[in-house]
Amino acid sequence: MKNFQDKVAVITGSGSGMGRELAIELAQAGANIALVEWNEETLNETAELLKSYNVGVSKHIVDVSDKEAIYALPNQVIEEHGSVDMVFNNAGVALSSTIEESTDEDWDWGLGILLHGVINGTRAFLPHLKERPEAAIVNTSSIFGLLSVPTQSIYHVGKYGVRAFTESLALEMKMENSPVEVYSVHPGHIGTNIANIAAEKGKMEFDAEAMEKRPNIFGPKAKSIEEVGQLFKSNAPVNANTAAKIILNNIKKKNKRILVGADAHWYDRIQRLFPKKYIYLLPFVSLIRGWFPKDKPLDR
């Protein structure tokens, strides 16, 4: 897809982070936007940012883990915009727990958003996308869909699942000679509020002992739950706007597997070269990453 002009793009998780920046970048490129977000306040903030662009914008308050709401969404979008050309299944959450300490509620909540939200979002929109002359499904996995670290089992299962689901869908669309392009996105460490949101929802607790034991993947180790979110966002080498631009540039080039950030490329290589021992090499990526300048945060 070389041009986004006059396309209709559905973006989940558009109230902040990469979802918001994708909405802004696509609106600048002339696309009409269907904003999907569970948080009405942040949804309205994104919609306000899009007012300066001469494009159609609709707002949809939806929890992507709600299957019934997701399957009702295509008709709502088509009623507002007349068609749908692109779907960005971008909504995500973070939660941290050992497998032994995780609860049934943790698993249901995490996978409901991380995995089933993507599956249902794809299945709901796919019949409508196949009717378009060209269309795209863009599913956000993670570098944690390519390698694993301790205390992130729920996140890993969700993101590995998104990767597998998306790659299978891509093969099916190719077999059918479908107009639907399928993209799997694997961000590295991107400066978003995902850790803060997890803390606010009580899905991430601070364990000083566990913090000391974890691999030093994301730079300095926090001393409180508040500092976890602050460091995650401020220490990121890539901000959400740059990530959005990387994703859209790769879609224009039809690169179906999108690695976002130099760290994502390093993690991917290390996992491929050292499949049994990569966990011991991850701290070196953090060291190498420090040699490169970080993006400046956007004033929005």
Helices and strands as residue ranges (DSSP letters): E 8-12, H 17-28, E 32-37, H 40-49, G 50-52, E 57-61, H 67-81, E 86-89, H 104-114, H 116-129, E 135-140, G 143-145, H 153-175, E 180-187, E 190-191, H 194-200, H 208-213, H 225-234, E 238-239, H 240-252, E 257-260, H 262-273, H 278-289
